[in-house]
Amino acid sequence: MNDPSVYGIAAMALCVMAALAISARVLRHWEQTPATARDQRFMEARRAAYKTMNRETRAFHTALKEYLHKGVFALGSDDSWQLGQHRNAHRAGYADAQMVASEPVLQASRDLNRFLAHAYGAICRLEKGEAREDENAGTALALLRQSEPKLEALSSRMRKDLGLDS
């Protein structure tokens, strides 16, 4: 067994086996990386969408309250125009989030949007002088106060989705 060719063949076989093991490990890592990268990009997109949706929803909620507190309902005024801009930004944030948001987040947003839409509708009717019998700034503000737990529920649901709350 002192034949050097046996040792050479054994060393070559060990090198081939080591190279195969390393190649298999590298291949497994390579196969996993794209999925991990995709997941990471998806979570980054979700985080960005949630951040925008949260900011725009809160801005629209605040703009509704401020407009109602002023108590001057003038169709075409700067305040009315700005309120419309907040509404459009809110809607755009929701539309973007629909592509990446989980169903519980979308449902929480829809629950909140019912209140915001009713308050916005009341403001539009007040501006046109076509308010319903029981509709005024006070009832619209009451709707917004009732929506605050829904606003917090939406934020909480987004945070949970992102792994920030348990």
N, C-alpha and C positions, 0 to 999 in steps of 0.2 A: 503494500500500500504506500509505498514511497514514490509512486509514479507521479511526477509533477503534472502530467496531463489530467489526472483525476481531480487534482486540486483546482486546476484551471477551469475544468468543466463545471465543477461544483460552484466555484466563485462566479462563473458566468451565469449559472442557473439562479443563484441568489440575487445577482444584479437584475436579472430579468424579472424575477418575482417581486423585488423591491420596486422596480420601475412600474410594474403593473399595479401594485398596491397604491403607489403614489398617484398614478394616472387615474385610477378609480376614485381616489379621494378628491382629486382636482376636478374630475368630471362631475361628481356629486355636488361639489361646491358650485360649480359652473351652472348646473341645472337648477340649483336652489336660488341663486342670485337673482335671476330675472323675476321670479315670483316675489321675492322679498322686495326687490326694487319697485315692482308694480304695486305691491301692498303699501309701501312707503309713499309712493307718489299719490296713490288713492287717498291715504290718510292725510297727506298734505293738502290735497284738493278739498277734502271734506273739512279740514280745519279752516282753510281759507273761506270756504262757502259759509260755514257756521259763523265765523267771525263777521263776515259781511251781513249775513241775515240778522244776526243779533244786533249789530250796530244800526242797521237801517230800520229794523222793527222798533227798536227803542226810540230812535229819532222820530219815526212817524207817530208813535204813541205820545211822545212829548209834544210834538208839533200840534197834534189834535187837542191836547189839554190846553196848551198856550193859546191856541186860536179860540177855543171856547171861553177861556177866562177873559179874553179881550172883550168878548160880547158884541163885537161889531162884525156883522155878516154882510160883507159887500162882495158880490160876485164880480170877479175881474180885478179885485184889489191885489196889491203886492202880497199881502198876507195869504190871500186865497191862492195865488199863484205858487207861493212857497209851499203851502200845504200840499198842493198838487204835485210839486216836485218831490216832496218827502214820500208821498204815496207811490209815485212812480219808482223811486229808488227802492222802497220796500218791496214792491212787486218784482222788480228786477232781481233783488237779492233772493227772494223766494224761488223765482224761476231758475236761477243758477243752482241753488241748493237742491232742487228736485233731482238733479243729475247724480248727486252723491250722497244725499241724506238718507238716513234709515227711515223706515216707515213710522216708528214711534215719534221721531222728530217731526216728520211731515204732519202727522196727526196732531201733535201739540201745536204746531204752527196753524193748522186749519182751525183748531179750537179757538185760538187767540184771534185769528183773522175774522171770525164771525163777529166778534165784538168791535174790532176796528172798522170793519165794513159798515156795521150799523151806525156807529158814531159818525163816520165819514158821510154816509148817506143822509143822516140827520142834518149835518152841517150844509150839505148841498141843498137840501130842501129849505133850510133856514135862509140861505143866501138868495134863493129864488122867491122867497116869500110863500112857499108851498108846504110849510111844515104841517105835519099831521096834528090832530087835535091835542094829543098829550105830549107833543114833541117840542122841546126847548133846549137851551144850553144846559140847564140843570139835569135834564134826563140823559143828555148825551154824556155829560161829565160822570153821571152815575154809572153809565155803561163802561166808561173807561176805568173807573175805580173797580168795578166788578172784573175787569179784564186783567188786573194786576197779578192775581195768582196764576193766571194762564201765562202771562209773560214770564214769571219766575219759573213755572213748570217747563216752558220751552227752553229757557237757559239751562236749567238743571238737566234736562234730557240731552241737550247738546253736549254738556260737560261730561255726562255719563258715557255718551257715545265715544267721546275722545279719550276716555280713560282717566279723566281728571277727578271724577267723583265716583264713589262706589255705590 
